[in-house]
Amino acid sequence: MKLFGTDGIRARAGAFPLNTPAIPAIGQAIGEELRGRILVGEDTRISSPWILELLMEGIHRSGNSQSESAGVIPTPAVALLTRSHSFAGGVMISASHNPFEDNGIKVFSQDGTKLTDAVEERIEQRIAQLLPADAQAVTDAVPELNSFSSTTTQWRSRYGEILVSHFPDGRWLSGKRIVVDCANGAMSVVAPEILRLLGADVRAICAEPTGRNINANCGAVHPEALVSAMKDTSADFGVAFDGDGDRSLFVSSSGRFVDGDAVLLVMSRRMKPSRVIGTSMTNYALEKKLESMDVALSRVAVGDRYIFEEMQRSGATLGGEPSGHIIFSDFGLSGDGLLTTLKLAQAIAEAGESLDDLTRDWSPAPQMLKGVRVSQRIPLEEMSRLQSAMRDANAALNGCGRLVVRYSGTEPLLRVMIESDDADRNEEWMKRILRAIEEDFKNPR
């Protein structure tokens, strides 16, 4: 039984393992492992309060742990508060960028970092021992929400205080006009509050969660909503968060889209690191830009936990991925979309230039991304047609681009990424790779 993916346990709410028999077992196993006070946060999905109640019931059942609800709060806040307030661990109930029907359980150790593979495996083994025999057959109807509370908890306030304390001279944000797309998620209250507290003129959009509208045609998953909103304003820049607030994407005053790779370039020029940590999805053009600056790029597997682990190992001060997870070693333990916004706004002010100016020479290599929905995960090495097509593609892209094929750690998808200096070449090889995948799934060997 494999429950943990690259970012916690994730599934359709009400279906195994996020159903009535399994959630308390997960909570008990987490409680037995962490042993002490556990902070539990949630995002704005209709299922989050229901899962929180069952999970806390399981944690209490463990006998050696107690839980405290942080209410609706961003994922990075749970990580930060777990460390700063001496909790034994933290849990975030969220499926991040997924639609509202899904949900997830992310677990943090007492130092605010995500659990290692070994600890996750130990928790999984204990869950298997605790599960009722019929657990996988149960599918629950998630209770409806009568209303969605936006009441500020002490923990959300404390998160804001810690963030603001790292920017004691916030005058650089005073008068800046910012459009903030909150994805109807966990940043809906706290992000506009903090930005306004630091003097920004904020126009918040998609900041009215109903339990069903998280990530719905908005936020970092759908930045076109922010691009459209920027056309109607004279803002300095816009930012779009994802549902749990651990990543952010930006739009300049001219409507230019600025992803995580572009942010890494801007921050590299400001911070002048010797090494930046990216992932297999980091654009080829960023690698070349950093190389020209005598900055090395190290690639790790997709997921901010792997970026953070490599930053710790190598001593790198900056890391991130195109999706908007950016990690700064002087503050964060994981991606934090609001922290990234503040850091970028500070860089803009100190340079005395606009976001357009700072990204003028950024031109990502043409890239194609496709996600193939799968019902099972055939090991890639057993897909003979795909392996043959990949060998041919890698030979053709050698020296001018890259191919990445991987299973998503958060969704039932096989993801294919091709990038090179020729968009037509990308399209041709994408067709061949997708055709090979289709044949392998139809006629597995």
C-alpha positions in Angstrom: 0.0 0.0 0.0 1.5 3.3 -1.1 -0.3 6.3 0.3 2.2 9.1 0.2 3.1 10.8 -3.1 5.5 13.7 -3.7 3.4 16.0 -1.5 1.6 14.0 1.1 -1.5 11.8 0.8 -3.9 12.9 -1.9 -7.2 11.5 -3.3 -10.8 12.2 -4.0 -12.4 13.3 -0.7 -14.7 10.6 0.6 -12.9 7.8 -1.3 -10.1 5.7 0.1 -7.8 6.7 1.7 -9.7 9.9 2.5 -12.8 8.2 3.8 -14.4 7.6 7.3 -12.5 4.4 8.1 -9.1 5.5 6.9 -8.7 9.1 8.0 -8.8 8.4 11.8 -6.3 5.5 11.2 -4.0 8.0 9.4 -4.4 10.5 12.3 -3.6 7.8 14.9 -0.5 6.7 12.9 0.7 10.3 12.6 0.1 10.9 16.3 2.0 7.7 17.3 4.9 8.8 15.1 5.1 12.5 16.1 4.4 12.2 19.8 3.3 15.5 21.2 1.4 18.7 20.2 0.4 18.8 16.6 -0.8 21.9 14.7 -3.4 21.1 12.1 -4.3 23.6 9.3 -6.8 23.4 6.5 -7.6 25.0 3.1 -11.0 26.2 1.9 -12.3 22.9 0.3 -15.8 21.8 1.3 -14.3 18.5 2.6 -11.5 20.1 4.8 -13.5 20.6 8.0 -14.8 17.1 7.8 -11.4 15.6 7.3 -9.9 17.8 10.0 -12.4 16.5 12.6 -11.8 12.8 11.7 -8.0 13.3 11.6 -7.9 15.1 15.0 -10.1 12.2 16.4 -7.4 9.8 15.2 -4.5 11.9 16.6 -6.2 11.9 20.0 -6.8 8.2 19.8 -3.0 7.6 19.6 -2.8 8.4 23.3 0.5 10.3 23.1 -0.4 13.2 20.9 -2.8 16.2 21.1 -3.9 18.3 18.2 -4.7 22.0 17.8 -6.6 23.5 14.9 -5.1 26.5 13.2 -8.2 27.0 11.1 -7.9 28.1 7.4 -4.2 28.9 6.9 -1.6 28.5 4.1 0.5 25.4 4.0 3.8 27.3 4.5 2.3 28.9 7.7 1.8 25.4 9.2 5.5 24.6 8.4 6.7 27.9 9.9 4.6 27.8 13.0 5.4 24.2 13.7 9.0 25.1 14.0 8.7 28.5 15.7 6.3 27.3 18.4 7.8 24.0 19.3 5.1 21.7 18.0 6.0 18.0 17.7 4.7 18.3 14.1 2.2 19.8 11.8 -0.5 18.6 9.4 -2.0 20.5 6.5 -5.3 19.4 5.0 -5.1 20.4 1.3 -4.8 19.1 -2.2 -3.0 22.3 -3.3 -3.7 23.0 -6.9 -6.2 20.2 -7.4 -10.0 20.8 -7.9 -12.2 21.1 -4.9 -13.4 17.4 -5.1 -9.9 16.3 -4.1 -8.1 16.7 -0.8 -4.9 15.7 0.9 -2.9 15.4 4.1 0.6 16.8 4.3 2.7 16.1 7.3 5.6 18.2 8.8 8.2 17.2 11.3 8.9 19.3 14.4 11.5 21.4 12.5 8.9 22.3 9.9 10.3 20.2 7.1 8.3 17.6 5.2 8.8 14.0 6.3 11.5 11.8 4.9 10.6 8.8 2.8 11.6 6.5 5.6 9.2 8.2 8.1 6.4 8.2 5.6 6.9 4.5 5.0 6.8 3.8 8.7 3.5 5.7 9.0 2.1 3.8 6.0 2.9 0.5 7.7 1.2 1.5 10.9 -1.9 2.7 8.9 -2.1 -0.7 7.2 -2.2 -2.3 10.7 -5.0 0.1 11.9 -7.3 0.0 8.9 -10.6 -2.0 9.1 -10.8 -4.8 6.6 -13.4 -3.1 4.5 -11.7 0.4 4.5 -11.0 0.5 0.8 -14.5 -0.4 -0.2 -16.1 2.6 1.7 -17.0 5.8 -0.2 -18.5 8.6 1.8 -20.6 11.6 0.9 -18.8 14.7 2.1 -21.0 16.8 4.4 -22.1 20.2 2.9 -20.9 23.4 4.4 -23.5 25.8 5.7 -21.1 28.7 5.5 -17.4 29.3 5.1 -15.7 31.0 8.0 -13.0 33.6 7.3 -12.4 34.4 11.0 -8.8 35.2 11.7 -7.2 32.7 14.1 -4.3 33.4 16.5 -2.1 31.2 14.3 -2.9 33.0 11.1 -2.2 36.3 12.8 1.1 34.9 14.2 2.1 33.8 10.7 1.5 37.3 9.5 3.6 38.8 12.3 6.5 36.5 11.6 6.5 37.4 7.9 6.3 41.2 8.5 9.1 40.9 11.1 11.4 39.8 8.3 10.7 43.1 6.4 11.0 45.7 9.2 11.4 48.5 6.7 8.4 47.9 4.5 8.4 51.4 2.9 9.5 49.9 -0.4 6.0 48.4 -0.7 4.2 51.7 0.1 2.0 52.8 -2.7 2.7 49.8 -4.9 -0.4 48.7 -6.8 -0.8 45.0 -6.7 -3.6 42.7 -8.1 -3.8 39.6 -5.9 -5.5 36.4 -7.2 -6.1 34.3 -4.1 -7.5 31.2 -5.9 -10.4 31.3 -3.5 -8.0 29.4 -1.2 -6.0 29.6 2.0 -4.5 33.0 1.0 -7.8 34.7 0.6 -7.6 36.7 3.9 -4.0 36.7 5.0 -2.3 37.8 1.7 -4.3 41.0 1.1 -4.1 41.8 4.9 -0.3 41.6 5.0 0.3 43.4 1.7 -2.0 46.2 2.8 -0.3 46.3 6.3 3.0 46.9 4.5 1.5 49.8 2.5 0.5 48.2 -0.8 -2.6 49.3 -2.7 -4.2 45.9 -3.1 -7.0 44.7 -5.4 -7.9 41.2 -4.4 -9.7 38.9 -6.8 -11.0 35.3 -6.3 -10.9 35.8 -2.5 -14.4 34.6 -1.7 -14.2 30.9 -0.9 -17.4 28.9 -1.0 -15.8 25.4 -0.4 -16.3 24.6 -4.1 -14.5 27.3 -6.0 -10.9 26.8 -4.9 -8.6 26.9 -8.0 -11.7 27.1 -10.2 -10.6 29.1 -13.3 -8.3 31.2 -11.1 -5.1 31.2 -9.2 -1.7 29.8 -10.2 -3.5 26.9 -12.0 -5.3 29.4 -14.3 -3.2 32.6 -14.5 -5.3 33.8 -17.4 -7.7 35.2 -14.7 -4.9 37.4 -13.4 -3.8 38.4 -16.9 -7.4 39.5 -17.6 -7.7 41.4 -14.4 -4.4 43.2 -15.1 -5.8 44.6 -18.3 -8.3 46.6 -16.3 -5.9 48.2 -13.9 -2.6 50.2 -13.8 -1.1 47.9 -11.2 2.7 47.6 -10.8 2.3 43.8 -11.0 -0.1 41.0 -10.2 0.4 37.7 -8.3 -1.6 34.5 -8.4 -1.4 31.9 -5.6 -2.5 28.3 -5.7 -5.1 26.9 -3.3 -2.9 26.3 -0.3 -0.6 29.3 -0.9 2.8 27.5 -1.2 3.4 28.9 -4.7 2.9 32.0 -6.7 3.1 33.2 -10.3 3.3 36.8 -11.5 2.1 39.1 -14.3 3.9 42.4 -15.1 2.2 45.7 -15.7 2.4 45.0 -19.5 0.7 41.7 -19.1 3.9 39.6 -19.3 3.6 36.2 -17.6 6.4 35.6 -15.0 6.8 32.0 -13.8 9.1 30.5 -11.2 12.0 30.2 -13.5 11.8 33.9 -14.3 11.6 34.7 -10.6 14.7 32.5 -10.0 16.6 34.6 -12.6 15.6 37.9 -11.0 16.5 36.7 -7.5 19.8 35.2 -8.7 20.9 38.5 -10.1 20.0 40.2 -6.8 21.4 37.5 -4.4 24.4 36.4 -6.6 24.4 32.8 -5.4 27.1 30.3 -6.6 24.4 27.6 -7.1 20.6 27.4 -7.7 18.6 24.3 -7.1 16.0 23.5 -9.8 14.1 20.4 -10.9 13.8 18.3 -13.9 11.2 20.8 -15.1 13.4 23.9 -14.9 13.6 25.5 -18.3 16.7 24.9 -20.4 17.0 28.6 -21.0 17.4 29.3 -17.3 20.3 26.9 -17.1 22.0 28.8 -20.0 21.3 32.2 -18.4 22.7 31.0 -15.0 25.7 29.5 -16.7 26.5 32.9 -18.3 26.5 34.3 -14.8 28.8 31.6 -13.4 26.0 30.2 -11.4 25.6 26.4 -11.4 22.1 24.8 -11.7 21.5 21.5 -9.9 18.4 19.6 -10.8 16.4 17.3 -8.5 13.1 15.5 -8.7 9.9 17.6 -8.9 8.7 18.8 -5.5 9.8 21.5 -3.1 10.8 18.9 -0.4 13.5 17.7 -2.8 14.6 21.2 -3.5 14.9 22.0 0.2 16.8 18.8 0.9 19.4 19.6 -1.8 19.6 23.1 -0.6 20.5 21.8 2.9 23.0 19.3 1.5 24.7 21.8 -0.8 24.4 25.0 1.1 22.6 26.7 -1.7 20.6 29.8 -0.7 18.0 29.8 -3.5 15.9 27.1 -5.2 12.6 26.6 -6.9 10.6 25.3 -9.8 8.6 26.8 -12.7 5.3 26.1 -11.0 6.1 28.8 -8.5 7.6 27.0 -5.5 10.5 29.2 -4.5 12.6 28.6 -1.4 14.9 31.1 0.3 17.3 29.6 2.8 17.2 32.7 5.1 13.6 32.1 5.9 11.6 29.2 4.4 11.4 25.5 4.7 9.1 25.0 1.8 7.6 27.1 -0.9 5.7 30.2 0.4 3.8 32.2 -2.3 3.4 35.3 0.0 7.1 35.3 1.0 8.1 35.1 -2.6 5.8 38.0 -3.4 7.4 40.1 -0.7 10.9 39.2 -1.8 10.2 40.0 -5.5 8.5 43.3 -4.6 11.6 44.2 -2.5 13.9 43.3 -5.5 11.8 45.5 -7.8 11.9 48.5 -5.4 15.7 48.2 -4.7 16.5 47.9 -8.4 14.3 51.0 -9.1 12.9 49.2 -12.1 9.6 47.5 -13.1 9.0 43.7 -13.3 9.0 44.2 -17.1 12.5 45.7 -16.9 13.9 43.0 -14.7 12.6 40.2 -17.0 13.1 41.9 -20.3 15.8 39.5 -21.5 14.1 36.4 -20.2 12.9 34.2 -23.0 12.1 30.6 -22.1 13.0 27.8 -24.5 9.9 26.6 -26.3 8.3 23.9 -24.2 5.4 21.5 -24.5 3.7 19.9 -21.5 1.1 17.1 -21.7 -0.6 15.1 -19.0 -1.9 11.6 -19.9 -4.6 10.4 -17.5 -3.9 6.8 -16.5 -5.8 4.2 -14.5 -2.6 2.3 -13.4 1.1 3.1 -13.2 3.0 0.7 -15.5 6.7 1.1 -14.6 8.2 3.3 -17.4 11.1 0.8 -17.9 8.5 -1.9 -18.8 6.9 0.3 -21.5 9.0 -0.9 -24.5 7.5 1.4 -27.2 7.9 4.4 -24.9 11.5 3.5 -24.1 12.3 3.2 -27.8 10.7 6.6 -28.6 12.5 8.2 -25.7 15.9 7.0 -26.9 15.2 8.5 -30.4 14.0 11.7 -28.9 16.9 12.1 -26.6 19.3 11.6 -29.5 17.5 14.3 -31.5 17.4 16.7 -28.6 21.0 16.2 -27.5 22.7 19.6 -27.1 19.6 21.6 -28.0 16.8 20.5 -25.6 15.5 17.9 -23.1 12.8 15.3 -22.7 11.2 14.5 -19.3 8.6 11.7 -18.8 7.4 11.0 -15.3 4.3 10.1 -13.3 2.7 12.9 -11.3 3.1 12.5 -7.5 -0.2 14.2 -6.9 -2.6 13.2 -9.7 -3.2 10.1 -11.8 -1.2 11.5 -14.7 1.8 10.5 -16.8 3.5 13.8 -17.6 5.5 14.5 -20.7 7.7 17.6 -21.1 9.7 18.4 -24.3 11.7 21.6 -24.7 14.2 22.8 -27.3 15.1 25.7 -29.4 12.5 24.7 -32.1 8.7 24.6 -31.3 8.0 22.5 -34.4 10.5 19.9 -33.3 8.9 19.8 -29.9 5.4 19.2 -31.4 6.7 16.4 -33.6 8.4 14.5 -30.8 5.4 15.0 -28.5 3.2 13.3 -31.0 5.6 10.4 -31.2 5.9 10.0 -27.4 2.2 10.2 -26.9 1.5 7.7 -29.6 4.0 5.3 -27.9 2.4 5.8 -24.5 -1.0 5.0 -26.0 0.2 1.8 -27.6 1.9 0.7 -24.5 -1.2 1.1 -22.4 -3.4 -0.6 -25.0 -1.0 -3.5 -25.5 1.3 -3.8 -22.5 4.1 -6.3 -22.7 
